Amino acid sequence: MRKDLIPSLIWAGGLIAVALAASTARNMGYLDGDAVNRIVLGATGLLIAWYGNRLPKTFAPSAHARRVNRVAGWSMAISGLTYAALWAFAPFPAALIGGCGAVIAGMAVTLGYCLSLRARPRTV
C-alpha cells in the first residue's frame, strides 16, 4: 500500500467515526440535529485544511509545480479552516453560504494561479 494513502484512509475512517458517533449521540438524545451537522461539517472543513496543508509538502518536479502546490496548499488550508470555523460558530444560513463560498474561493484562487502561470512564457 502506498505510504501517502494510509493517512488519507485514517482521516476518512475518522470522519466516518465522528459522523457515526454524532448520529448515535443524537439518537440517544445527547445532541440535537443542528449539533450533529455542525460537528460533521466542521470535521470536513478540518479535513480540507489538512489536505491543503499537506499539498505543498508533496514532491513537485518543476518550479511551476512547486509554486502551484504552495498556492493551492495555502488557499485550501485557509478555506478549510474558514469552512470549519463557520460551521462551528456561524448561523446555519451564513455557514452554508460562507463555508461553500470559502471552499469555492480556495479552488478559484488555485485555478486562477494555474491559468496565470500557463499564460506566462516558459523559461527553462
N, C-alpha and C positions, 0 to 999 in steps of 0.2 A: 504494500500500500504506500502511496506517495506520502512523503513526510509532511507536506503542506496540507494534505487532505484531512489529517487527523484532527487538528484544531477546529476546522470547519465543521466536521461531524460532531465534535464535542459541543460547539456553540449551537448547532441545530438541535441536538438532543437536550441541551439545557433550556432552549427556548420552548421546546415541546413540554418538558417537565414543568416549567413555570406556568405554561398555559393549563396543563392538567391539574396542577396544584391549585391554581387560582379558581378553576372551574369547580373542583371538589370543595374548596372553601366556600364558594357561592352556594353550592347545593346543600352544604351543611349549615348555611345561614351566617357564616362569619364575614362574608363580603357581599356587597351588592354588585349588580351587573356593571355599573359605572367603574367601580374599583377594579374589577377584572379586566375591563377594556383598557384602562389606564396602565395597569401592570404589564399586560401583554404587549401593548403598543409601545410603552416606554422601553421594554426589553428589546423590542425590534429596533428602536432608534439606537440603543446602545450597540446592537449588532452591526448596524450600518456604520456607526462611528468606529467600531473595532476594525471592520474591513477597510474603512478609509484610512485608518492609522497604519494598517499593515501594507497598504498598496505601495507607498514609496519605498518600502524596505525590500520589495521584491527585485530580483535581478532584471535589469533592462540593458540590452546590448548597445544602444546608441545614446548619444547625448539628448536627442529629442525625446526618446522614450523615457529617459530618466526625468526630464522636465515634466512630461505629461503625467508620469506616475506621481511626482511631487505635487503638482497642482491638483490632480484627481484625489490624492490622499487627503490633502488639506480640505478641499471643498466637501468631500464626502464625510470626513470626520466632523467638520463643523456642522454640516447639515444633519447628520445623525444625532449629534448632541442637542441641536436645536429641536429636532423632532421629539427626542426623548423628554426634554425639558417641557415642551409644550404639552405633551400628553400627561406629564406628571402634575403640572400646575395650572394650565390654562383651562377655561371653559371648553366644553366639547366642540362647539362650532368653530371657535378660534383654533383649537388644537388640530382639528381636521383640516381646515383650510391652511393654517400656518405651517403645520407639520408637513403636509403634502407639498406645499409650496417650497419649503426649505429643501426637501429632497429633490424636487424638480429643479430648483435653482442650482443645487450642487451638481446635478448631472448636466445642466445647461452650461455652467462655468467650464466643466471638463470638456464638453463637446466644442464649445466656443474656442477654448485654448487649442484643442487639437486642430480645428479648422484654421486658426490663425498661424499655427506652425506649418501647416500644409501649404498655405499661401505664400510663405517665405521662400526665397530661393535656397536651394540646397547648398550646404557647404560641406565639403568632405575633409 
